[in-house]
Amino acid sequence: MTTALDVFDRFREYVLGTVTHEPWAPDVVIEQPFAAGGPSRIVGRDTFLEKTRGSREALPVRFEEMRDVVVHETTDPNKIIVEYTLAGTILPTGERASAPFIAVMEVRDGLMTLWREYQNTALMAEKLGNLQPTAPLSHGASKPQRL
């Protein structure tokens, strides 16, 4: 049986670009209560990928490390809360930067059905200069064309 922690581990590999298999269920709900510009809620894998394609392709970051990972189990075996720091290189400047995240993740049948992400959007905007991250920063890969 695939656990929520197993799905998170695969998600981490996806973020860092070591696998290309997308971790989201077809009916995934992706929420960012504190997104730049206001709360964001996207329903469906295909909708998420389509709505965020441009910002993912424009994001000038190569993700290289997910560290300080703390996983909090809940009474629901299909739900975990994760804390982590995502680090990488800002490609135009070569600067190494990192940002803290907290996420609530739910899974079903080995795929992510909910990703509710809390991030420091002001810090990310500062590090990225004029760019305002509009796609969940953690949903990506180590290559700048994928998020």
C-alpha positions in Angstrom: 0.0 0.0 0.0 1.3 3.4 -1.0 1.4 5.8 2.0 1.1 9.6 2.1 4.8 9.7 2.9 5.6 7.5 -0.1 3.7 10.0 -2.3 5.5 12.9 -0.7 8.9 11.2 -1.4 7.9 10.9 -5.0 6.8 14.5 -5.1 10.2 15.5 -3.7 11.9 13.6 -6.5 9.7 15.3 -9.0 10.4 18.8 -7.6 14.2 18.0 -7.8 13.9 16.6 -11.3 15.0 13.1 -10.6 11.7 11.6 -11.9 9.2 13.0 -14.5 6.1 11.2 -13.4 3.6 13.8 -12.1 2.3 13.0 -8.6 -1.2 14.6 -9.0 -4.5 12.7 -9.3 -6.7 13.8 -12.2 -9.0 15.5 -9.7 -6.3 17.1 -7.5 -7.2 20.3 -5.7 -4.2 22.7 -5.3 -4.7 25.6 -2.9 -2.5 28.6 -1.9 -4.3 30.5 0.8 -1.6 33.2 0.9 -0.6 33.4 -2.8 0.7 36.6 -4.3 -2.4 38.5 -5.5 -4.8 36.6 -3.2 -5.8 33.1 -2.4 -5.6 30.5 -5.3 -7.6 27.3 -5.8 -7.2 25.1 -8.8 -9.2 22.0 -9.4 -7.9 19.2 -11.7 -4.5 18.2 -12.8 -5.0 19.3 -16.4 -6.4 22.7 -15.3 -3.5 23.2 -12.9 -0.9 22.3 -15.6 -2.6 24.6 -18.2 -3.1 27.6 -15.8 0.5 27.5 -14.5 2.4 26.5 -17.7 3.5 30.1 -18.5 4.7 31.0 -15.1 6.4 27.6 -14.6 8.2 28.0 -17.9 9.3 31.6 -17.0 10.4 30.8 -13.5 14.2 31.4 -13.6 15.1 28.9 -10.9 16.8 25.5 -10.8 15.6 23.6 -7.7 18.4 21.7 -6.2 17.6 20.7 -2.7 14.6 20.1 -0.4 15.9 20.2 3.1 14.8 20.5 6.7 11.9 18.2 5.9 9.6 17.5 8.9 6.5 15.3 8.3 3.6 15.5 10.7 1.2 12.5 10.6 -2.5 13.0 11.2 -5.3 10.8 12.4 -6.1 10.2 8.7 -3.4 7.9 7.2 -4.0 9.6 3.8 -3.2 13.1 5.1 0.1 14.5 6.2 1.5 18.0 7.0 5.0 18.7 5.7 7.4 21.5 6.5 10.4 21.9 4.2 12.9 24.4 2.7 13.2 24.4 -1.0 16.6 25.7 -2.3 18.0 26.4 -5.7 19.8 28.7 -8.0 18.3 31.9 -9.5 19.6 31.4 -13.0 20.0 35.0 -14.2 22.2 35.9 -11.2 23.6 32.6 -10.1 22.5 33.4 -6.5 21.6 30.5 -4.3 18.3 31.1 -2.5 15.9 29.2 -0.4 12.3 29.5 0.9 10.4 27.8 3.6 7.1 26.0 2.9 4.4 24.2 4.8 1.9 22.0 3.0 -1.1 19.8 3.7 -1.2 16.8 1.4 -3.9 14.2 0.9 -3.6 11.1 -1.2 -5.7 8.4 -2.8 -4.5 5.4 -4.8 -0.9 6.5 -4.7 -1.6 10.0 -6.1 -1.9 13.4 -4.5 -5.5 14.6 -4.3 -4.9 17.8 -2.2 -1.9 20.1 -2.0 -2.5 23.2 0.2 0.7 25.2 0.3 1.7 28.0 2.6 4.7 30.0 1.4 6.5 33.3 2.1 5.5 35.0 -1.2 7.1 38.3 -0.2 10.5 36.6 0.3 10.2 34.8 -3.0 9.2 38.0 -4.8 12.2 39.7 -3.3 14.6 37.0 -4.4 13.2 36.8 -7.9 13.2 40.6 -8.4 10.3 41.8 -10.5 8.8 38.3 -11.0 5.7 37.5 -8.9 5.4 33.8 -8.5 1.9 32.9 -9.6 2.3 29.1 -9.7 2.9 27.0 -6.6 6.7 27.2 -6.4 7.0 23.7 -5.0 5.2 22.0 -7.9 8.1 21.6 -10.2 11.4 20.2 -11.2 15.0 21.2 -11.2 14.8 22.6 -14.8 13.5 26.1 -15.1 11.0 25.1 -17.8 9.1 22.9 -15.4 7.5 23.8 -12.1 
